[in-house]
Amino acid sequence: LKENGMDSLCYINSSFGKIANIRFDGIDAQTLVLALDSRGVCISAGSACHGGSSEPSRTLVASGLTPDQSRNSVRISFHSGLKLRDVAEAAKHIADCVKMLKEGI
């Protein structure tokens, strides 16, 4: 994501194994999920057990994030079959969508 100009817009909330929780301040996670889905990139907002909920993640809030920061956070899961080029392509799509949503396009 940094290679795609996301240095000042992207914050890693946590990463564990093959799962990363990343925040894009000012970008609604549900909207980002939909924008990326239209490009074939599957990520999720919220935890696996509360996907689709508009309530902020209790876990992220308990870890010190504000409710808004929690709502701006997405979960990205990786699997062993992914190739580096797949990750790079997904990162480009994420950066493009974040920039588009930031600009209100």
C-alpha positions as semicolon CSV with decimal commas, in nm:
position;residue;x (nm);y (nm);z (nm)
1;L;0,000;0,000;0,000
2;K;0,288;0,237;0,071
3;E;0,413;0,187;-0,284
4;N;0,073;0,312;-0,400
5;G;0,083;0,638;-0,203
6;M;-0,107;0,522;0,105
7;D;0,161;0,619;0,362
8;S;-0,043;0,893;0,526
9;L;-0,385;0,730;0,477
10;C;-0,322;0,372;0,589
11;Y;-0,282;0,255;0,948
12;I;-0,224;-0,105;1,052
13;N;-0,442;-0,169;1,356
14;S;-0,318;-0,525;1,395
15;S;-0,185;-0,822;1,207
16;F;-0,189;-1,179;1,318
17;G;-0,081;-1,469;1,101
18;K;-0,252;-1,429;0,766
19;I;-0,498;-1,158;0,876
20;A;-0,440;-0,782;0,882
21;N;-0,675;-0,518;1,018
22;I;-0,613;-0,189;0,840
23;R;-0,772;0,155;0,887
24;F;-0,824;0,429;0,632
25;D;-0,933;0,737;0,829
26;G;-1,231;0,912;0,672
27;I;-1,319;0,610;0,456
28;D;-1,626;0,409;0,554
29;A;-1,521;0,043;0,560
30;Q;-1,852;-0,086;0,421
31;T;-1,826;0,152;0,124
32;L;-1,468;0,044;0,060
33;V;-1,569;-0,322;0,075
34;L;-1,838;-0,261;-0,192
35;A;-1,603;-0,059;-0,415
36;L;-1,340;-0,332;-0,401
37;D;-1,595;-0,609;-0,455
38;S;-1,683;-0,449;-0,789
39;R;-1,314;-0,489;-0,882
40;G;-1,296;-0,852;-0,769
41;V;-1,108;-0,781;-0,445
42;C;-1,269;-0,943;-0,141
43;I;-1,207;-0,788;0,200
44;S;-1,441;-0,739;0,493
45;A;-1,548;-0,480;0,742
46;G;-1,574;-0,595;1,100
47;S;-1,490;-0,931;1,244
48;A;-1,585;-1,261;1,087
49;C;-1,857;-1,319;1,345
50;H;-2,008;-0,969;1,310
51;G;-1,965;-0,901;0,938
52;G;-2,232;-0,667;0,798
53;S;-2,298;-0,499;1,133
54;S;-2,293;-0,119;1,138
55;E;-2,189;-0,118;1,504
56;P;-1,821;-0,042;1,570
57;S;-1,609;-0,345;1,653
58;R;-1,600;-0,391;2,030
59;T;-1,256;-0,546;1,998
60;L;-1,112;-0,251;1,805
61;V;-1,273;0,000;2,044
62;A;-1,136;-0,197;2,342
63;S;-0,791;-0,182;2,181
64;G;-0,806;0,199;2,192
65;L;-0,965;0,299;1,861
66;T;-1,255;0,540;1,852
67;P;-1,588;0,413;1,716
68;D;-1,523;0,612;1,394
69;Q;-1,176;0,460;1,355
70;S;-1,332;0,119;1,405
71;R;-1,588;0,191;1,130
72;N;-1,299;0,293;0,900
73;S;-1,122;-0,042;0,948
74;V;-1,118;-0,343;0,719
75;R;-0,999;-0,698;0,763
76;I;-0,781;-0,848;0,491
77;S;-0,715;-1,220;0,493
78;F;-0,442;-1,388;0,293
79;H;-0,420;-1,752;0,192
80;S;-0,122;-1,963;0,099
81;G;-0,222;-1,977;-0,269
82;L;-0,178;-1,603;-0,321
83;K;0,112;-1,492;-0,533
84;L;0,303;-1,168;-0,473
85;R;0,157;-1,024;-0,795
86;D;-0,196;-1,094;-0,661
87;V;-0,120;-0,900;-0,343
88;A;0,036;-0,614;-0,542
89;E;-0,267;-0,598;-0,772
90;A;-0,507;-0,597;-0,476
91;A;-0,302;-0,322;-0,309
92;K;-0,330;-0,111;-0,625
93;H;-0,707;-0,157;-0,632
94;I;-0,730;-0,069;-0,261
95;A;-0,521;0,246;-0,315
96;D;-0,729;0,348;-0,618
97;C;-1,058;0,300;-0,432
98;V;-0,936;0,481;-0,120
99;K;-0,821;0,777;-0,331
100;M;-1,152;0,779;-0,519
101;L;-1,355;0,771;-0,196
102;K;-1,134;1,040;-0,038
103;E;-1,200;1,267;-0,336
104;G;-1,572;1,191;-0,323
105;I;-1,586;1,055;-0,675
